[in-house]
Amino acid sequence: MFEIRVICPPGDADRVSAALATAFATGQARRYPTRDGKRLRLYVTADHHDSSTNPHHTESE
């Protein structure tokens, strides 16, 4: 398990969270404003999909 941090414009946060959820098994993204207040910091706890949820990535690869 690992954590991913992304800094993005507020309008992109949902799209970024969805893309990460597609690539990894993720929890709910935690959202915090950046110091300048213009962007968001997203923190996502993630893990690799196992072969039962992602048949294109088997453990033998």
Secondary structure as a PSIPRED ss2 file (coil, helix, strand):
# PSIPRED VFORMAT (PSIPRED V4.0)

   1 M C   1.000  0.000  0.000
   2 F E   0.000  0.000  1.000
   3 E E   0.000  0.000  1.000
   4 I E   0.000  0.000  1.000
   5 R E   0.000  0.000  1.000
   6 V E   0.000  0.000  1.000
   7 I E   0.000  0.000  1.000
   8 C E   0.000  0.000  1.000
   9 P C   1.000  0.000  0.000
  10 P H   0.000  1.000  0.000
  11 G H   0.000  1.000  0.000
  12 D H   0.000  1.000  0.000
  13 A H   0.000  1.000  0.000
  14 D H   0.000  1.000  0.000
  15 R H   0.000  1.000  0.000
  16 V H   0.000  1.000  0.000
  17 S H   0.000  1.000  0.000
  18 A H   0.000  1.000  0.000
  19 A H   0.000  1.000  0.000
  20 L H   0.000  1.000  0.000
  21 A H   0.000  1.000  0.000
  22 T H   0.000  1.000  0.000
  23 A H   0.000  1.000  0.000
  24 F C   1.000  0.000  0.000
  25 A E   0.000  0.000  1.000
  26 T E   0.000  0.000  1.000
  27 G C   1.000  0.000  0.000
  28 Q C   1.000  0.000  0.000
  29 A C   1.000  0.000  0.000
  30 R E   0.000  0.000  1.000
  31 R E   0.000  0.000  1.000
  32 Y E   0.000  0.000  1.000
  33 P E   0.000  0.000  1.000
  34 T C   1.000  0.000  0.000
  35 R C   1.000  0.000  0.000
  36 D C   1.000  0.000  0.000
  37 G C   1.000  0.000  0.000
  38 K C   1.000  0.000  0.000
  39 R C   1.000  0.000  0.000
  40 L E   0.000  0.000  1.000
  41 R E   0.000  0.000  1.000
  42 L E   0.000  0.000  1.000
  43 Y E   0.000  0.000  1.000
  44 V E   0.000  0.000  1.000
  45 T E   0.000  0.000  1.000
  46 A E   0.000  0.000  1.000
  47 D E   0.000  0.000  1.000
  48 H C   1.000  0.000  0.000
  49 H C   1.000  0.000  0.000
  50 D C   1.000  0.000  0.000
  51 S C   1.000  0.000  0.000
  52 S C   1.000  0.000  0.000
  53 T C   1.000  0.000  0.000
  54 N C   1.000  0.000  0.000
  55 P C   1.000  0.000  0.000
  56 H C   1.000  0.000  0.000
  57 H C   1.000  0.000  0.000
  58 T C   1.000  0.000  0.000
  59 E C   1.000  0.000  0.000
  60 S C   1.000  0.000  0.000
  61 E C   1.000  0.000  0.000
